[in-house]
Amino acid sequence: ACVPPKRKPITESKSHEIDPIMAKIYCMVALDESEYSKQVLRWSAANILKKADKITLVHAYGYSPMTFFPGPKEGKSLGTVNEVIKKEATKAATEYLQRLGKLCNQLGYEPELKLLLARPMISEKQAILAYTEKSKPDVLVVGSRGMGAFGRMFLGSTSDYLVHNCKSAVMVVRDKDIETLDNTNKEASAPASIS
């Protein structure tokens, strides 16, 4: 069973019992480079981030190094080309994570941003798992794109992997959860009808 790590209580009464209303958590939100990640972040802001005293947005990225040149080398070594590929991947991932950090700021939260290099060494889900083991969040929020059993069988689901291997509590945000949030927001912003 996943048991959150023990933390020093934020507030204690004179009897040294934790005040459940004042207790806060460390929340980590894992984001990929899909449009869906913005929705997961919005859902998290509406449902769980208000309970967190520390928030980390984590993004694992990778790149595919070249193993050979398809044509003449043109004076460049394979190592040099791969460094350029890695630098460009890192730049793109950093910019993406910063954009999501700004969105989180607009939603009223000040997150820590953590960029994790995954591929070619390990998969993104393994990089996220390793970071959660190091940083020990109370809860990890991940999205589920609804791949279905067939897709999960061949590709492997990041959310399934984290649910089964992460020592922290894992909250999976599904498409249905996002649709519910979107419908609630539309109803709240719709003008009231006059009878």
C-alpha positions as CSV (number, residue, x, y, z in Angstrom):
1,A,0.0,0.0,0.0
2,C,1.2,3.5,-0.7
3,V,1.7,5.4,2.5
4,P,2.7,9.0,2.3
5,P,6.0,9.8,4.0
6,K,5.7,11.3,7.5
7,R,6.2,15.0,7.6
8,K,6.7,17.5,10.4
9,P,3.2,18.9,11.0
10,I,2.7,22.5,10.0
11,T,0.7,23.3,13.1
12,E,0.2,21.4,16.3
13,S,-2.3,21.9,19.1
14,K,-1.1,22.0,22.7
15,S,-1.7,18.2,22.9
16,H,0.7,17.8,19.9
17,E,-2.1,16.5,17.5
18,I,-2.0,17.6,13.9
19,D,-4.7,20.1,13.0
20,P,-6.1,18.4,9.8
21,I,-7.4,21.7,8.5
22,M,-4.0,23.3,8.6
23,A,-1.9,20.3,7.5
24,K,-0.4,20.9,4.0
25,I,1.1,18.5,1.5
26,Y,3.8,18.4,-1.1
27,C,2.2,17.9,-4.5
28,M,4.1,17.1,-7.7
29,V,2.4,17.3,-11.1
30,A,4.0,15.3,-14.0
31,L,3.4,16.9,-17.4
32,D,4.2,15.8,-20.9
33,E,4.3,17.9,-24.1
34,S,0.6,17.4,-25.0
35,E,-2.2,19.9,-24.9
36,Y,-3.8,17.6,-22.4
37,S,-1.1,18.6,-19.8
38,K,-2.6,22.2,-19.6
39,Q,-5.9,20.6,-18.7
40,V,-4.3,18.4,-16.1
41,L,-2.7,21.5,-14.6
42,R,-6.0,23.4,-14.5
43,W,-7.7,20.4,-12.9
44,S,-5.0,20.2,-10.3
45,A,-5.3,23.9,-9.5
46,A,-9.1,23.5,-9.1
47,N,-9.0,20.4,-7.0
48,I,-5.7,19.7,-5.2
49,L,-3.1,22.5,-5.3
50,K,-4.9,24.6,-2.8
51,K,-4.1,21.9,-0.2
52,A,-0.3,22.0,-1.1
53,D,2.4,24.0,0.7
54,K,4.9,22.9,-2.0
55,I,4.2,22.3,-5.6
56,T,6.6,20.9,-8.2
57,L,5.8,20.7,-11.9
58,V,8.0,18.0,-13.4
59,H,8.6,17.4,-17.1
60,A,10.7,14.4,-18.4
61,Y,12.0,14.8,-21.9
62,G,14.4,12.9,-24.2
63,Y,16.0,13.0,-27.5
64,S,17.1,10.5,-30.1
65,P,20.8,10.6,-30.8
66,M,22.2,9.8,-34.2
67,T,24.1,6.6,-34.6
68,F,25.4,7.3,-38.1
69,F,25.4,10.0,-40.7
70,P,23.0,9.5,-43.6
71,G,25.4,11.2,-46.0
72,P,28.8,12.8,-46.1
73,K,30.0,14.0,-42.7
74,E,30.7,17.5,-43.8
75,G,33.4,18.0,-41.2
76,K,31.2,17.4,-38.1
77,S,31.7,14.5,-35.7
78,L,28.8,12.4,-34.5
79,G,29.4,13.6,-31.0
80,T,29.1,17.2,-32.0
81,V,25.9,16.6,-33.9
82,N,24.4,14.7,-30.9
83,E,25.3,17.6,-28.6
84,V,23.4,20.0,-30.8
85,I,20.4,17.6,-30.8
86,K,20.5,17.3,-27.0
87,K,20.9,21.1,-26.6
88,E,17.9,21.8,-28.8
89,A,15.8,19.2,-27.0
90,T,16.7,20.7,-23.7
91,K,15.9,24.2,-24.9
92,A,12.5,23.1,-26.2
93,A,11.7,21.2,-23.0
94,T,12.8,24.2,-20.8
95,E,10.6,26.6,-22.7
96,Y,7.6,24.2,-22.5
97,L,8.0,23.8,-18.7
98,Q,8.4,27.6,-18.3
99,R,5.1,28.1,-20.2
100,L,3.3,25.7,-17.9
101,G,4.9,27.4,-14.9
102,K,3.5,30.7,-16.1
103,L,0.1,29.1,-16.5
104,C,0.4,27.8,-12.9
105,N,1.3,31.4,-11.8
106,Q,-1.9,32.7,-13.6
107,L,-3.9,30.1,-11.7
108,G,-2.5,31.5,-8.4
109,Y,0.3,29.1,-7.5
110,E,4.1,29.4,-7.3
111,P,5.5,26.1,-8.4
112,E,9.1,24.8,-8.5
113,L,10.0,23.6,-12.0
114,K,12.0,20.5,-12.5
115,L,13.2,19.3,-15.9
116,L,14.4,15.6,-16.1
117,L,16.5,14.2,-18.9
118,A,15.2,10.8,-19.7
119,R,15.8,9.3,-23.2
120,P,18.1,8.0,-24.5
121,M,19.2,6.6,-21.1
122,I,15.8,5.7,-19.5
123,S,12.1,6.2,-20.3
124,E,10.2,9.3,-19.2
125,K,8.2,7.2,-16.7
126,Q,11.3,5.8,-15.2
127,A,12.8,9.3,-14.8
128,I,9.7,10.6,-13.1
129,L,9.7,7.6,-10.8
130,A,13.3,8.1,-9.8
131,Y,12.7,11.8,-9.1
132,T,9.6,11.0,-6.9
133,E,11.8,8.5,-4.9
134,K,14.3,11.2,-4.4
135,S,12.0,14.1,-3.6
136,K,9.2,12.2,-1.8
137,P,6.0,14.1,-2.7
138,D,2.9,13.3,-0.7
139,V,0.9,13.0,-4.0
140,L,1.9,12.8,-7.6
141,V,-0.7,14.0,-10.2
142,V,-0.5,12.5,-13.7
143,G,-2.8,12.5,-16.7
144,S,-4.3,9.6,-18.5
145,R,-5.0,10.0,-22.2
146,G,-7.3,7.0,-22.3
147,M,-5.2,4.8,-24.6
148,G,-7.2,1.7,-23.9
149,A,-6.0,-1.8,-23.2
150,F,-4.5,-2.4,-26.6
151,G,-2.4,0.8,-26.5
152,R,-1.3,0.2,-23.0
153,M,-0.3,-3.4,-23.9
154,F,2.1,-2.3,-26.6
155,L,3.2,1.2,-25.6
156,G,2.9,1.0,-21.8
157,S,1.0,3.6,-19.9
158,T,3.0,6.1,-17.8
159,S,0.1,6.5,-15.4
160,D,-0.2,2.7,-14.9
161,Y,3.5,2.4,-14.4
162,L,3.6,5.1,-11.8
163,V,0.5,3.8,-10.0
164,H,2.1,0.4,-9.6
165,N,5.6,1.6,-8.8
166,C,5.5,4.9,-7.0
167,K,5.8,5.0,-3.3
168,S,3.9,8.3,-3.1
169,A,0.1,8.4,-3.6
170,V,-0.7,8.8,-7.3
171,M,-3.7,10.7,-8.5
172,V,-4.6,9.9,-12.2
173,V,-6.6,12.6,-13.9
174,R,-8.8,11.1,-16.7
175,D,-10.4,12.6,-19.7
176,K,-13.8,12.4,-17.9
177,D,-12.4,14.5,-15.0
178,I,-11.3,17.2,-17.4
179,E,-14.6,17.2,-19.2
180,T,-16.4,17.6,-15.8
181,L,-14.1,20.5,-15.0
182,D,-14.7,22.1,-18.4
183,N,-18.5,21.8,-18.0
184,T,-18.5,23.2,-14.5
185,N,-16.4,26.2,-15.7
186,K,-18.8,26.8,-18.7
187,E,-21.8,26.7,-16.3
188,A,-20.2,29.1,-13.9
189,S,-19.3,31.6,-16.6
190,A,-22.7,31.4,-18.4
191,P,-25.0,34.4,-17.9
192,A,-27.9,33.7,-15.6
193,S,-31.2,33.4,-17.4
194,I,-33.9,35.8,-16.4
195,S,-37.3,34.3,-15.8
